[in-house]
Amino acid sequence: MEKEQIYNLIDAFFHDELSKTEESILFTVLSENNEGKEYFKEMLKFSEVVKLTSDEVPENLDREILIRTVKFSTKKKRTKYQLSYLFAFLIAVLFIFASFFFYQKLQDYNREIKEVHKIVDYQNKVISLFINSLPAARVNETLQNEIIIKKNL
């Protein structure tokens, strides 16, 4: 028999939950198992100490224990969820700061492009003024060293 099954049988014995056949099986197993014997002895001592204490247990003690264990278990779960929410919140804040940083960089590049565009427009205007201020080109109508080619028929 496994260790847990033996311990469960011993616990059931001390709670008066075993039938006569199960008790005989338990004592047969205990005669062969040393760990089970030790556990049985410890449980026997424990049950004797419990019988010696004659203090009455208050009626609301079970209720108080239940309330405190429920509070304790809900606190653990809540902190676990709070940590995950905190982690998600920190990641969201990090993304917001990163997007703000990149937005500022984009605005800086946009300003630089506008300035370069203004400079290029100014340079185009200056070039067109220079071109328009030059005198018009003159073409002479008289040809010097004129070559005439004729067909021989």
Backbone torsions as a table, in degrees:
resi	resn	phi	psi	omega
1	MET	NA	148.6	-178.8
2	GLU	-77.6	160.4	-177.4
3	LYS	-60.0	-44.8	-178.8
4	GLU	-64.7	-40.1	179.2
5	GLN	-64.1	-39.8	178.8
6	ILE	-64.2	-45.4	179.6
7	TYR	-62.2	-38.6	178.5
8	ASN	-65.4	-39.8	177.5
9	LEU	-64.4	-41.2	179.6
10	ILE	-64.4	-44.5	178.3
11	ASP	-60.9	-42.3	178.8
12	ALA	-64.8	-35.2	177.8
13	PHE	-62.1	-45.0	-178.5
14	PHE	-73.4	-15.7	175.5
15	HIS	-97.2	5.5	-179.4
16	ASP	58.2	46.0	-178.6
17	GLU	-111.9	1.2	-177.0
18	LEU	-96.9	145.8	172.7
19	SER	-83.3	173.5	-177.8
20	LYS	-64.0	-38.3	179.9
21	THR	-68.1	-39.0	179.1
22	GLU	-68.1	-34.1	176.4
23	GLU	-64.7	-41.7	179.4
24	SER	-65.6	-37.5	176.7
25	ILE	-64.4	-41.6	-179.5
26	LEU	-60.9	-47.6	-177.8
27	PHE	-69.7	-29.0	175.1
28	THR	-67.3	-43.1	179.4
29	VAL	-67.5	-38.2	-180.0
30	LEU	-66.4	-29.0	179.0
31	SER	-67.0	-23.2	-178.1
32	GLU	-101.6	-22.4	-171.9
33	ASN	-109.0	117.9	-177.9
34	ASN	-73.9	-39.0	178.8
35	GLU	-62.8	-41.0	177.9
36	GLY	-63.2	-39.4	177.5
37	LYS	-60.8	-45.1	-179.6
38	GLU	-62.2	-43.4	179.8
39	TYR	-65.2	-39.4	178.6
40	PHE	-63.0	-42.5	178.8
41	LYS	-62.6	-43.6	179.7
42	GLU	-63.1	-42.8	179.3
43	MET	-66.9	-34.9	177.3
44	LEU	-64.7	-44.5	176.3
45	LYS	-60.9	-43.2	-179.4
46	PHE	-62.5	-43.7	-179.2
47	SER	-66.9	-33.9	177.2
48	GLU	-67.4	-40.7	178.1
49	VAL	-64.7	-39.1	179.0
50	VAL	-65.0	-39.1	179.5
51	LYS	-68.2	-33.6	-179.3
52	LEU	-70.3	-33.0	178.1
53	THR	-77.6	117.8	-177.1
54	SER	-103.3	15.7	179.7
55	ASP	-67.5	136.7	177.0
56	GLU	-78.8	137.8	177.4
57	VAL	-88.0	127.2	179.1
58	PRO	-60.8	150.0	-176.9
59	GLU	-66.1	-33.1	-176.4
60	ASN	-89.1	4.9	-179.5
61	LEU	-63.8	-44.0	178.2
62	ASP	-59.1	-42.4	-179.2
63	ARG	-64.7	-43.2	179.0
64	GLU	-63.2	-42.3	178.4
65	ILE	-62.8	-44.0	179.7
66	LEU	-62.5	-44.4	-179.5
67	ILE	-62.4	-43.4	-178.6
68	ARG	-69.0	-36.9	177.9
69	THR	-69.1	-36.0	178.0
70	VAL	-66.4	-42.4	178.7
71	LYS	-62.1	-43.2	-179.0
72	PHE	-64.0	-43.7	-178.9
73	SER	-69.1	-36.0	178.4
74	THR	-71.0	-32.2	177.2
75	LYS	-64.5	-41.7	179.4
76	LYS	-62.5	-46.3	-179.0
77	LYS	-64.3	-41.6	-177.9
78	ARG	-64.0	-41.5	-179.9
79	THR	-67.1	-34.8	178.3
80	LYS	-64.1	-44.4	178.1
81	TYR	-69.4	-36.1	179.7
82	GLN	-63.9	-37.7	178.0
83	LEU	-64.9	-40.1	179.4
84	SER	-68.7	-38.0	176.5
85	TYR	-66.7	-39.2	178.1
86	LEU	-62.9	-43.1	178.7
87	PHE	-62.4	-43.8	178.1
88	ALA	-64.4	-39.8	178.6
89	PHE	-63.6	-42.2	179.1
90	LEU	-64.4	-39.5	177.3
91	ILE	-65.0	-40.7	178.9
92	ALA	-63.1	-42.9	178.6
93	VAL	-64.1	-40.5	178.0
94	LEU	-61.2	-43.2	177.8
95	PHE	-65.1	-36.3	179.0
96	ILE	-65.1	-45.5	178.9
97	PHE	-64.6	-40.2	178.6
98	ALA	-64.1	-42.8	179.6
99	SER	-66.4	-37.3	176.7
100	PHE	-63.6	-42.3	178.5
101	PHE	-61.5	-48.2	-179.2
102	PHE	-67.9	-31.8	176.1
103	TYR	-64.9	-41.6	178.0
104	GLN	-64.3	-41.1	177.0
105	LYS	-61.1	-42.3	179.2
106	LEU	-62.3	-41.0	178.7
107	GLN	-66.0	-37.9	176.8
108	ASP	-63.2	-44.8	178.0
109	TYR	-63.6	-37.2	179.3
110	ASN	-64.5	-43.0	177.5
111	ARG	-62.2	-42.9	179.4
112	GLU	-62.3	-41.8	179.6
113	ILE	-63.9	-40.2	178.7
114	LYS	-64.0	-41.0	177.8
115	GLU	-63.8	-44.4	178.3
116	VAL	-63.2	-38.1	178.5
117	HIS	-63.7	-40.5	177.2
118	LYS	-63.5	-42.2	-179.8
119	ILE	-64.5	-42.9	179.6
120	VAL	-64.5	-41.3	177.0
121	ASP	-61.7	-43.5	179.0
122	TYR	-61.5	-44.1	179.9
123	GLN	-64.8	-37.7	176.9
124	ASN	-63.0	-39.9	178.7
125	LYS	-65.9	-41.8	179.0
126	VAL	-63.8	-43.5	179.6
127	ILE	-63.4	-42.8	179.3
128	SER	-66.1	-33.6	175.7
129	LEU	-65.3	-43.2	178.4
130	PHE	-62.9	-42.6	-179.3
131	ILE	-65.3	-40.4	-179.3
132	ASN	-74.1	-22.7	179.9
133	SER	-82.6	-14.6	177.5
134	LEU	-71.0	146.1	178.4
135	PRO	-68.5	154.6	-179.5
136	ALA	-68.3	147.5	-179.7
137	ALA	-74.6	140.3	179.0
138	ARG	-106.1	137.0	178.5
139	VAL	-113.0	122.6	177.4
140	ASN	-80.2	135.8	-177.3
141	GLU	-87.3	-19.7	-179.2
142	THR	-86.3	136.4	-178.0
143	LEU	-102.9	133.8	175.2
144	GLN	-102.8	146.9	-177.7
145	ASN	55.2	56.2	-178.3
146	GLU	-76.7	133.6	178.5
147	ILE	-113.6	129.0	-179.3
148	ILE	-114.0	128.9	179.9
149	ILE	-113.1	128.7	-178.9
150	LYS	-125.2	157.7	179.0
151	LYS	-91.5	142.1	173.2
152	ASN	-103.1	119.8	-179.0
153	LEU	-116.6	NA	NA
